[in-house]
Amino acid sequence: MRDNHGVTEVIDDLQWRGLLQDSTDLDELRKHLAAGPVTFYVGFDPSAPSLQIGNLVQVLTARRLQRAGHHPLLLVGGATGLIGDPKQEGERTLNDAEVVAGWVDKIRRQVEPFFDFDGPNPATMVNNLDWTAPLSAMEFLRDIGKHFPINQMLAREVVKARLESGISFTEFSYQILQAHDFFQLNQRYGCTVQQGGSDQWGNILAGVDFCRRRGVRGVHAFVTPLVARADGTKFGKSAAGMSLWLDPSMTSPYAFYQFWINAEDADIVDYFKIFSFKTREEIEAVEKQTAERPAARAAQRALAEELTTLLHGEKECAQVVAASQALFGRGSLADLGPSTLRAALSEAGLVTLAGELPPVAILLKESGLVSSLNEARRTIADGGAYVNNDRVTDAEAVVDRSALLHGKWLVLRRGRRNVAGVELTP
């Protein structure tokens, strides 16, 4: 897994990619990694049945560290997931233990394909429930809690924000549990570095401090920035506010691909640095190409294909690319699988109709491609209406059921770029 840069240059690479926001003593961290290999950890709490795109930053950063020769500990928080890190908005609703356990398994399966579990620097999956569940309340208070100054815990921004509205002892104690994880991983696996997102910086520093209070020396940490669009909006949210999930049943591979295809030019080079495994030279070439020919959207297409392949595989990526072309008349709709076709039409706009198919003009109106039947007729008369990429010339024509793709879908298009779908139900 070790790449051409080796262990000595990983910090330089992270800095160039904009992946290092804060750290403990940077010179010492650099020396520690250069003297490696070291064992490091990154944690994911099962607060949902899937990770989101923001979590992918941490997954890929850990992958970079493994490729540089270091040993990853991939922690899925079966214990911390039962509590939840405090949120600005208010107290979390606690999930049942059985639900959290199921999410732990799902997230483990999501994370595992990104890492090598054999070879000279294998990854290891860990669950903090293994060392947290056996703790008695007395042990927690005497042996762990006594090392955490309340004034430091109160200084955390999210805690300060919640003091007026109220915060439970449960959520207030989350920081202690996460800090205890670092100590346990140090004792069990020799872990000396923790990585995470910048929203976890307070918790991560608490872990470093706890290790040192327990007599452990030579522990380090760093965090990546929370990625945002150029306009400042939180990364990983669509225009409708829906999270971009890594689970294909929650965000389809087509929707995932389209997210990157539709990225703004102001964002795409930063995204490339953060998410791509291309070299600095390759990324700088893409940056130049984007500046010279932005309409070609070469950077968006390259990153969309790289990440969709990484997350969903080459076959699924090929289907998604074929769908994005076929919907606009540049490929065969018949070659698309039903799940890919439906996902693509759902993104474009899918209307469901029951019974018999109405005339084409009504289909155009019902799909939202035109605002009225008169507009539909004008569009058809002007030669700008298509059904399954075939031009329509008769507004009153009824599409034969044999034309339904996979027995249930039609692809409607107005002009070159406006697409919608029809799903016929019995």
Contacts in CASP RR format, 6 or more apart in sequence:
PFRMAT RR
TARGET T0000
AUTHOR 0000-0000-0000
METHOD contacts of the structure
MODEL  1
MRDNHGVTEVIDDLQWRGLLQDSTDLDELRKHLAAGPVTFYVGFDPSAPS
LQIGNLVQVLTARRLQRAGHHPLLLVGGATGLIGDPKQEGERTLNDAEVV
AGWVDKIRRQVEPFFDFDGPNPATMVNNLDWTAPLSAMEFLRDIGKHFPI
NQMLAREVVKARLESGISFTEFSYQILQAHDFFQLNQRYGCTVQQGGSDQ
WGNILAGVDFCRRRGVRGVHAFVTPLVARADGTKFGKSAAGMSLWLDPSM
TSPYAFYQFWINAEDADIVDYFKIFSFKTREEIEAVEKQTAERPAARAAQ
RALAEELTTLLHGEKECAQVVAASQALFGRGSLADLGPSTLRAALSEAGL
VTLAGELPPVAILLKESGLVSSLNEARRTIADGGAYVNNDRVTDAEAVVD
RSALLHGKWLVLRRGRRNVAGVELTP
1 66 0 8 1.000
1 67 0 8 1.000
1 69 0 8 1.000
1 116 0 8 1.000
1 119 0 8 1.000
1 120 0 8 1.000
1 121 0 8 1.000
2 67 0 8 1.000
2 68 0 8 1.000
2 69 0 8 1.000
2 120 0 8 1.000
2 121 0 8 1.000
3 67 0 8 1.000
3 68 0 8 1.000
5 13 0 8 1.000
5 68 0 8 1.000
6 68 0 8 1.000
6 69 0 8 1.000
7 33 0 8 1.000
7 34 0 8 1.000
7 36 0 8 1.000
7 37 0 8 1.000
7 68 0 8 1.000
7 69 0 8 1.000
7 70 0 8 1.000
8 33 0 8 1.000
8 34 0 8 1.000
9 68 0 8 1.000
10 33 0 8 1.000
10 64 0 8 1.000
10 65 0 8 1.000
10 68 0 8 1.000
10 70 0 8 1.000
11 20 0 8 1.000
11 26 0 8 1.000
11 29 0 8 1.000
11 30 0 8 1.000
11 33 0 8 1.000
13 64 0 8 1.000
13 68 0 8 1.000
13 280 0 8 1.000
14 20 0 8 1.000
14 61 0 8 1.000
14 64 0 8 1.000
14 222 0 8 1.000
14 224 0 8 1.000
16 273 0 8 1.000
16 280 0 8 1.000
17 273 0 8 1.000
17 274 0 8 1.000
18 224 0 8 1.000
18 225 0 8 1.000
18 270 0 8 1.000
18 273 0 8 1.000
18 274 0 8 1.000
19 57 0 8 1.000
19 61 0 8 1.000
19 64 0 8 1.000
19 224 0 8 1.000
19 225 0 8 1.000
19 273 0 8 1.000
19 274 0 8 1.000
20 222 0 8 1.000
20 224 0 8 1.000
21 197 0 8 1.000
21 198 0 8 1.000
21 222 0 8 1.000
21 223 0 8 1.000
21 224 0 8 1.000
21 225 0 8 1.000
22 198 0 8 1.000
22 201 0 8 1.000
22 222 0 8 1.000
22 223 0 8 1.000
23 29 0 8 1.000
23 220 0 8 1.000
23 221 0 8 1.000
23 222 0 8 1.000
23 223 0 8 1.000
24 205 0 8 1.000
24 208 0 8 1.000
24 219 0 8 1.000
24 220 0 8 1.000
24 221 0 8 1.000
24 222 0 8 1.000
25 220 0 8 1.000
28 218 0 8 1.000
28 220 0 8 1.000
29 193 0 8 1.000
29 220 0 8 1.000
29 222 0 8 1.000
32 38 0 8 1.000
32 192 0 8 1.000
32 193 0 8 1.000
32 218 0 8 1.000
32 220 0 8 1.000
33 68 0 8 1.000
33 70 0 8 1.000
33 193 0 8 1.000
36 69 0 8 1.000
36 70 0 8 1.000
37 69 0 8 1.000
37 70 0 8 1.000
37 71 0 8 1.000
37 121 0 8 1.000
38 70 0 8 1.000
38 71 0 8 1.000
38 192 0 8 1.000
38 193 0 8 1.000
39 70 0 8 1.000
39 71 0 8 1.000
39 73 0 8 1.000
39 185 0 8 1.000
39 189 0 8 1.000
39 190 0 8 1.000
39 191 0 8 1.000
39 192 0 8 1.000
39 193 0 8 1.000
40 62 0 8 1.000
40 65 0 8 1.000
40 70 0 8 1.000
40 71 0 8 1.000
40 72 0 8 1.000
40 73 0 8 1.000
40 191 0 8 1.000
40 192 0 8 1.000
40 193 0 8 1.000
40 194 0 8 1.000
40 195 0 8 1.000
41 72 0 8 1.000
41 73 0 8 1.000
41 74 0 8 1.000
41 75 0 8 1.000
41 126 0 8 1.000
41 181 0 8 1.000
41 182 0 8 1.000
41 185 0 8 1.000
41 191 0 8 1.000
41 193 0 8 1.000
41 194 0 8 1.000
41 195 0 8 1.000
42 58 0 8 1.000
42 59 0 8 1.000
42 61 0 8 1.000
42 62 0 8 1.000
42 72 0 8 1.000
42 73 0 8 1.000
42 74 0 8 1.000
42 75 0 8 1.000
42 194 0 8 1.000
42 195 0 8 1.000
42 196 0 8 1.000
43 58 0 8 1.000
43 74 0 8 1.000
43 75 0 8 1.000
43 76 0 8 1.000
43 77 0 8 1.000
43 181 0 8 1.000
43 196 0 8 1.000
44 51 0 8 1.000
44 55 0 8 1.000
44 58 0 8 1.000
44 74 0 8 1.000
44 75 0 8 1.000
44 76 0 8 1.000
44 77 0 8 1.000
44 107 0 8 1.000
44 111 0 8 1.000
45 76 0 8 1.000
45 77 0 8 1.000
45 78 0 8 1.000
45 80 0 8 1.000
45 81 0 8 1.000
45 84 0 8 1.000
45 85 0 8 1.000
46 76 0 8 1.000
46 77 0 8 1.000
46 78 0 8 1.000
46 81 0 8 1.000
46 100 0 8 1.000
46 102 0 8 1.000
46 103 0 8 1.000
46 104 0 8 1.000
46 106 0 8 1.000
46 107 0 8 1.000
47 81 0 8 1.000
47 84 0 8 1.000
47 95 0 8 1.000
47 103 0 8 1.000
48 103 0 8 1.000
48 245 0 8 1.000
49 102 0 8 1.000
49 103 0 8 1.000
49 106 0 8 1.000
49 247 0 8 1.000
49 250 0 8 1.000
50 106 0 8 1.000
50 107 0 8 1.000
50 110 0 8 1.000
50 245 0 8 1.000
50 246 0 8 1.000
50 247 0 8 1.000
50 250 0 8 1.000
51 59 0 8 1.000
51 107 0 8 1.000
51 110 0 8 1.000
51 111 0 8 1.000
51 245 0 8 1.000
51 246 0 8 1.000
51 247 0 8 1.000
52 236 0 8 1.000
52 243 0 8 1.000
52 244 0 8 1.000
52 245 0 8 1.000
52 246 0 8 1.000
53 235 0 8 1.000
53 236 0 8 1.000
53 243 0 8 1.000
53 244 0 8 1.000
53 245 0 8 1.000
53 246 0 8 1.000
53 259 0 8 1.000
54 226 0 8 1.000
54 227 0 8 1.000
54 235 0 8 1.000
54 236 0 8 1.000
55 246 0 8 1.000
56 246 0 8 1.000
56 275 0 8 1.000
56 311 0 8 1.000
57 197 0 8 1.000
57 224 0 8 1.000
57 227 0 8 1.000
57 274 0 8 1.000
57 275 0 8 1.000
58 195 0 8 1.000
58 196 0 8 1.000
58 197 0 8 1.000
58 224 0 8 1.000
59 111 0 8 1.000
59 114 0 8 1.000
60 114 0 8 1.000
60 274 0 8 1.000
60 275 0 8 1.000
60 277 0 8 1.000
61 195 0 8 1.000
61 196 0 8 1.000
61 224 0 8 1.000
62 72 0 8 1.000
62 74 0 8 1.000
62 114 0 8 1.000
62 115 0 8 1.000
62 195 0 8 1.000
63 72 0 8 1.000
63 114 0 8 1.000
63 115 0 8 1.000
63 277 0 8 1.000
64 277 0 8 1.000
65 72 0 8 1.000
65 195 0 8 1.000
66 72 0 8 1.000
66 115 0 8 1.000
66 116 0 8 1.000
66 121 0 8 1.000
66 123 0 8 1.000
69 120 0 8 1.000
69 121 0 8 1.000
70 121 0 8 1.000
70 193 0 8 1.000
71 121 0 8 1.000
71 122 0 8 1.000
71 123 0 8 1.000
71 124 0 8 1.000
71 189 0 8 1.000
72 115 0 8 1.000
72 123 0 8 1.000
72 124 0 8 1.000
73 123 0 8 1.000
73 124 0 8 1.000
73 126 0 8 1.000
73 185 0 8 1.000
73 189 0 8 1.000
73 191 0 8 1.000
74 108 0 8 1.000
74 111 0 8 1.000
74 112 0 8 1.000
74 115 0 8 1.000
74 123 0 8 1.000
74 124 0 8 1.000
74 125 0 8 1.000
74 126 0 8 1.000
75 126 0 8 1.000
75 127 0 8 1.000
75 128 0 8 1.000
75 181 0 8 1.000
75 185 0 8 1.000
76 104 0 8 1.000
76 107 0 8 1.000
76 108 0 8 1.000
76 111 0 8 1.000
76 125 0 8 1.000
76 126 0 8 1.000
76 127 0 8 1.000
77 104 0 8 1.000
77 127 0 8 1.000
77 128 0 8 1.000
77 129 0 8 1.000
78 100 0 8 1.000
78 101 0 8 1.000
78 104 0 8 1.000
78 127 0 8 1.000
78 128 0 8 1.000
78 129 0 8 1.000
79 127 0 8 1.000
79 128 0 8 1.000
79 129 0 8 1.000
79 132 0 8 1.000
79 133 0 8 1.000
79 177 0 8 1.000
80 128 0 8 1.000
80 132 0 8 1.000
80 174 0 8 1.000
80 177 0 8 1.000
80 178 0 8 1.000
80 181 0 8 1.000
81 95 0 8 1.000
81 100 0 8 1.000
82 94 0 8 1.000
82 95 0 8 1.000
82 97 0 8 1.000
82 100 0 8 1.000
82 129 0 8 1.000
83 92 0 8 1.000
83 94 0 8 1.000
83 170 0 8 1.000
83 171 0 8 1.000
83 173 0 8 1.000
83 174 0 8 1.000
83 177 0 8 1.000
84 92 0 8 1.000
84 171 0 8 1.000
84 174 0 8 1.000
85 158 0 8 1.000
85 171 0 8 1.000
85 174 0 8 1.000
85 178 0 8 1.000
85 200 0 8 1.000
85 203 0 8 1.000
86 92 0 8 1.000
86 158 0 8 1.000
86 159 0 8 1.000
86 162 0 8 1.000
86 167 0 8 1.000
86 171 0 8 1.000
86 172 0 8 1.000
86 174 0 8 1.000
87 158 0 8 1.000
88 158 0 8 1.000
88 161 0 8 1.000
88 162 0 8 1.000
90 162 0 8 1.000
90 165 0 8 1.000
90 166 0 8 1.000
90 167 0 8 1.000
91 166 0 8 1.000
91 167 0 8 1.000
91 168 0 8 1.000
91 171 0 8 1.000
92 171 0 8 1.000
94 170 0 8 1.000
95 103 0 8 1.000
104 127 0 8 1.000
104 129 0 8 1.000
106 247 0 8 1.000
108 125 0 8 1.000
110 246 0 8 1.000
110 247 0 8 1.000
111 125 0 8 1.000
112 125 0 8 1.000
114 310 0 8 1.000
115 123 0 8 1.000
116 122 0 8 1.000
116 123 0 8 1.000
117 123 0 8 1.000
117 124 0 8 1.000
124 189 0 8 1.000
126 185 0 8 1.000
126 189 0 8 1.000
128 177 0 8 1.000
128 181 0 8 1.000
128 184 0 8 1.000
131 180 0 8 1.000
131 184 0 8 1.000
131 188 0 8 1.000
132 177 0 8 1.000
132 180 0 8 1.000
135 144 0 8 1.000
140 176 0 8 1.000
144 176 0 8 1.000
144 180 0 8 1.000
144 210 0 8 1.000
145 176 0 8 1.000
147 210 0 8 1.000
147 213 0 8 1.000
147 214 0 8 1.000
148 175 0 8 1.000
148 176 0 8 1.000
148 179 0 8 1.000
148 206 0 8 1.000
148 210 0 8 1.000
152 206 0 8 1.000
152 209 0 8 1.000
153 159 0 8 1.000
153 172 0 8 1.000
153 175 0 8 1.000
153 206 0 8 1.000
154 160 0 8 1.000
154 163 0 8 1.000
156 175 0 8 1.000
156 202 0 8 1.000
156 203 0 8 1.000
159 167 0 8 1.000
159 172 0 8 1.000
162 171 0 8 1.000
174 203 0 8 1.000
175 202 0 8 1.000
175 203 0 8 1.000
175 206 0 8 1.000
176 206 0 8 1.000
178 200 0 8 1.000
178 203 0 8 1.000
178 204 0 8 1.000
178 206 0 8 1.000
178 207 0 8 1.000
179 203 0 8 1.000
179 206 0 8 1.000
179 207 0 8 1.000
179 209 0 8 1.000
179 210 0 8 1.000
180 207 0 8 1.000
180 210 0 8 1.000
181 207 0 8 1.000
182 191 0 8 1.000
182 194 0 8 1.000
182 204 0 8 1.000
182 207 0 8 1.000
182 208 0 8 1.000
182 210 0 8 1.000
182 211 0 8 1.000
182 219 0 8 1.000
183 207 0 8 1.000
183 210 0 8 1.000
183 211 0 8 1.000
183 214 0 8 1.000
183 216 0 8 1.000
185 191 0 8 1.000
186 192 0 8 1.000
186 211 0 8 1.000
186 216 0 8 1.000
186 219 0 8 1.000
192 218 0 8 1.000
192 219 0 8 1.000
192 220 0 8 1.000
193 219 0 8 1.000
193 220 0 8 1.000
193 221 0 8 1.000
193 222 0 8 1.000
194 204 0 8 1.000
194 207 0 8 1.000
194 208 0 8 1.000
194 219 0 8 1.000
194 220 0 8 1.000
194 221 0 8 1.000
195 221 0 8 1.000
195 222 0 8 1.000
195 223 0 8 1.000
195 224 0 8 1.000
196 204 0 8 1.000
196 222 0 8 1.000
196 223 0 8 1.000
196 224 0 8 1.000
197 223 0 8 1.000
197 224 0 8 1.000
197 225 0 8 1.000
197 226 0 8 1.000
198 223 0 8 1.000
198 224 0 8 1.000
198 225 0 8 1.000
198 226 0 8 1.000
199 226 0 8 1.000
200 223 0 8 1.000
201 223 0 8 1.000
204 221 0 8 1.000
204 223 0 8 1.000
205 221 0 8 1.000
207 221 0 8 1.000
208 219 0 8 1.000
208 220 0 8 1.000
208 221 0 8 1.000
211 219 0 8 1.000
212 219 0 8 1.000
226 234 0 8 1.000
226 235 0 8 1.000
227 235 0 8 1.000
227 236 0 8 1.000
227 270 0 8 1.000
227 271 0 8 1.000
227 274 0 8 1.000
228 234 0 8 1.000
228 235 0 8 1.000
229 235 0 8 1.000
229 264 0 8 1.000
229 266 0 8 1.000
229 267 0 8 1.000
230 264 0 8 1.000
230 266 0 8 1.000
230 267 0 8 1.000
236 243 0 8 1.000
236 244 0 8 1.000
236 259 0 8 1.000
237 243 0 8 1.000
237 244 0 8 1.000
238 244 0 8 1.000
238 259 0 8 1.000
242 251 0 8 1.000
243 251 0 8 1.000
244 251 0 8 1.000
244 255 0 8 1.000
244 256 0 8 1.000
244 259 0 8 1.000
245 251 0 8 1.000
246 311 0 8 1.000
248 256 0 8 1.000
248 312 0 8 1.000
248 316 0 8 1.000
252 339 0 8 1.000
252 340 0 8 1.000
252 343 0 8 1.000
252 346 0 8 1.000
252 347 0 8 1.000
253 308 0 8 1.000
253 311 0 8 1.000
253 312 0 8 1.000
253 316 0 8 1.000
253 317 0 8 1.000
253 319 0 8 1.000
253 320 0 8 1.000
253 340 0 8 1.000
253 343 0 8 1.000
254 320 0 8 1.000
254 323 0 8 1.000
254 324 0 8 1.000
254 340 0 8 1.000
254 343 0 8 1.000
254 344 0 8 1.000
254 347 0 8 1.000
255 343 0 8 1.000
255 346 0 8 1.000
255 347 0 8 1.000
256 307 0 8 1.000
256 308 0 8 1.000
256 311 0 8 1.000
256 312 0 8 1.000
257 304 0 8 1.000
257 305 0 8 1.000
257 308 0 8 1.000
257 317 0 8 1.000
257 320 0 8 1.000
257 321 0 8 1.000
257 324 0 8 1.000
258 304 0 8 1.000
258 324 0 8 1.000
258 347 0 8 1.000
259 304 0 8 1.000
260 271 0 8 1.000
260 300 0 8 1.000
260 303 0 8 1.000
260 304 0 8 1.000
260 307 0 8 1.000
260 308 0 8 1.000
261 297 0 8 1.000
261 300 0 8 1.000
261 301 0 8 1.000
261 304 0 8 1.000
261 324 0 8 1.000
262 300 0 8 1.000
263 271 0 8 1.000
263 300 0 8 1.000
263 303 0 8 1.000
265 290 0 8 1.000
265 294 0 8 1.000
265 299 0 8 1.000
268 290 0 8 1.000
268 299 0 8 1.000
268 300 0 8 1.000
268 303 0 8 1.000
269 283 0 8 1.000
269 286 0 8 1.000
269 287 0 8 1.000
269 290 0 8 1.000
269 299 0 8 1.000
271 303 0 8 1.000
272 278 0 8 1.000
272 283 0 8 1.000
272 286 0 8 1.000
272 287 0 8 1.000
272 299 0 8 1.000
272 302 0 8 1.000
272 303 0 8 1.000
273 283 0 8 1.000
275 303 0 8 1.000
275 306 0 8 1.000
275 307 0 8 1.000
276 283 0 8 1.000
276 302 0 8 1.000
276 303 0 8 1.000
276 306 0 8 1.000
276 307 0 8 1.000
277 306 0 8 1.000
278 286 0 8 1.000
278 302 0 8 1.000
278 306 0 8 1.000
286 298 0 8 1.000
286 299 0 8 1.000
286 302 0 8 1.000
287 299 0 8 1.000
289 296 0 8 1.000
289 298 0 8 1.000
289 299 0 8 1.000
290 298 0 8 1.000
290 299 0 8 1.000
305 317 0 8 1.000
305 321 0 8 1.000
308 316 0 8 1.000
308 317 0 8 1.000
308 320 0 8 1.000
309 317 0 8 1.000
312 320 0 8 1.000
316 340 0 8 1.000
319 336 0 8 1.000
319 337 0 8 1.000
319 340 0 8 1.000
320 340 0 8 1.000
320 344 0 8 1.000
322 331 0 8 1.000
322 332 0 8 1.000
322 335 0 8 1.000
322 336 0 8 1.000
322 340 0 8 1.000
323 336 0 8 1.000
323 340 0 8 1.000
323 341 0 8 1.000
323 343 0 8 1.000
323 344 0 8 1.000
324 344 0 8 1.000
325 331 0 8 1.000
326 332 0 8 1.000
326 333 0 8 1.000
326 335 0 8 1.000
326 336 0 8 1.000
326 389 0 8 1.000
327 333 0 8 1.000
327 344 0 8 1.000
327 345 0 8 1.000
327 348 0 8 1.000
327 411 0 8 1.000
327 413 0 8 1.000
327 419 0 8 1.000
328 413 0 8 1.000
328 416 0 8 1.000
328 417 0 8 1.000
328 419 0 8 1.000
329 386 0 8 1.000
329 389 0 8 1.000
329 413 0 8 1.000
331 389 0 8 1.000
333 341 0 8 1.000
333 388 0 8 1.000
333 389 0 8 1.000
333 405 0 8 1.000
333 411 0 8 1.000
334 405 0 8 1.000
336 344 0 8 1.000
336 405 0 8 1.000
337 406 0 8 1.000
338 406 0 8 1.000
341 405 0 8 1.000
341 406 0 8 1.000
341 409 0 8 1.000
342 350 0 8 1.000
342 409 0 8 1.000
342 423 0 8 1.000
345 409 0 8 1.000
345 411 0 8 1.000
345 420 0 8 1.000
345 421 0 8 1.000
345 423 0 8 1.000
348 419 0 8 1.000
348 420 0 8 1.000
348 421 0 8 1.000
349 367 0 8 1.000
349 419 0 8 1.000
349 420 0 8 1.000
349 421 0 8 1.000
350 420 0 8 1.000
350 421 0 8 1.000
350 422 0 8 1.000
350 423 0 8 1.000
351 366 0 8 1.000
351 367 0 8 1.000
351 368 0 8 1.000
351 420 0 8 1.000
351 421 0 8 1.000
351 422 0 8 1.000
351 423 0 8 1.000
352 422 0 8 1.000
352 423 0 8 1.000
352 424 0 8 1.000
352 425 0 8 1.000
353 366 0 8 1.000
353 422 0 8 1.000
353 423 0 8 1.000
353 424 0 8 1.000
353 425 0 8 1.000
354 424 0 8 1.000
354 425 0 8 1.000
354 426 0 8 1.000
355 424 0 8 1.000
355 425 0 8 1.000
355 426 0 8 1.000
356 398 0 8 1.000
357 363 0 8 1.000
357 398 0 8 1.000
357 399 0 8 1.000
357 401 0 8 1.000
357 410 0 8 1.000
357 422 0 8 1.000
357 424 0 8 1.000
358 366 0 8 1.000
358 398 0 8 1.000
359 395 0 8 1.000
359 396 0 8 1.000
359 397 0 8 1.000
359 398 0 8 1.000
360 376 0 8 1.000
360 380 0 8 1.000
360 385 0 8 1.000
360 387 0 8 1.000
360 392 0 8 1.000
360 394 0 8 1.000
360 395 0 8 1.000
360 396 0 8 1.000
360 397 0 8 1.000
360 398 0 8 1.000
360 399 0 8 1.000
361 373 0 8 1.000
361 376 0 8 1.000
361 377 0 8 1.000
361 380 0 8 1.000
361 395 0 8 1.000
361 396 0 8 1.000
362 373 0 8 1.000
362 376 0 8 1.000
363 387 0 8 1.000
363 399 0 8 1.000
363 410 0 8 1.000
363 412 0 8 1.000
363 422 0 8 1.000
364 370 0 8 1.000
364 376 0 8 1.000
364 379 0 8 1.000
364 380 0 8 1.000
364 385 0 8 1.000
364 412 0 8 1.000
364 414 0 8 1.000
365 371 0 8 1.000
365 372 0 8 1.000
365 373 0 8 1.000
365 375 0 8 1.000
365 376 0 8 1.000
366 422 0 8 1.000
367 412 0 8 1.000
367 420 0 8 1.000
367 421 0 8 1.000
367 422 0 8 1.000
368 420 0 8 1.000
369 376 0 8 1.000
369 379 0 8 1.000
369 412 0 8 1.000
369 413 0 8 1.000
369 414 0 8 1.000
369 418 0 8 1.000
369 420 0 8 1.000
370 376 0 8 1.000
370 379 0 8 1.000
370 414 0 8 1.000
376 385 0 8 1.000
376 395 0 8 1.000
377 395 0 8 1.000
379 385 0 8 1.000
379 414 0 8 1.000
379 415 0 8 1.000
380 392 0 8 1.000
380 393 0 8 1.000
380 394 0 8 1.000
380 395 0 8 1.000
381 395 0 8 1.000
383 391 0 8 1.000
383 392 0 8 1.000
383 393 0 8 1.000
384 391 0 8 1.000
384 414 0 8 1.000
384 415 0 8 1.000
385 391 0 8 1.000
385 392 0 8 1.000
385 412 0 8 1.000
385 413 0 8 1.000
385 414 0 8 1.000
385 415 0 8 1.000
386 392 0 8 1.000
386 411 0 8 1.000
386 412 0 8 1.000
386 413 0 8 1.000
386 414 0 8 1.000
386 415 0 8 1.000
387 399 0 8 1.000
387 403 0 8 1.000
387 410 0 8 1.000
387 411 0 8 1.000
387 412 0 8 1.000
387 413 0 8 1.000
388 403 0 8 1.000
388 405 0 8 1.000
388 410 0 8 1.000
388 411 0 8 1.000
389 411 0 8 1.000
389 413 0 8 1.000
399 410 0 8 1.000
401 407 0 8 1.000
401 424 0 8 1.000
403 410 0 8 1.000
404 410 0 8 1.000
404 424 0 8 1.000
405 411 0 8 1.000
407 424 0 8 1.000
408 423 0 8 1.000
408 424 0 8 1.000
408 425 0 8 1.000
409 421 0 8 1.000
409 422 0 8 1.000
409 423 0 8 1.000
409 424 0 8 1.000
410 421 0 8 1.000
410 422 0 8 1.000
410 424 0 8 1.000
411 419 0 8 1.000
411 421 0 8 1.000
412 419 0 8 1.000
412 420 0 8 1.000
412 421 0 8 1.000
412 422 0 8 1.000
413 419 0 8 1.000
413 420 0 8 1.000
END
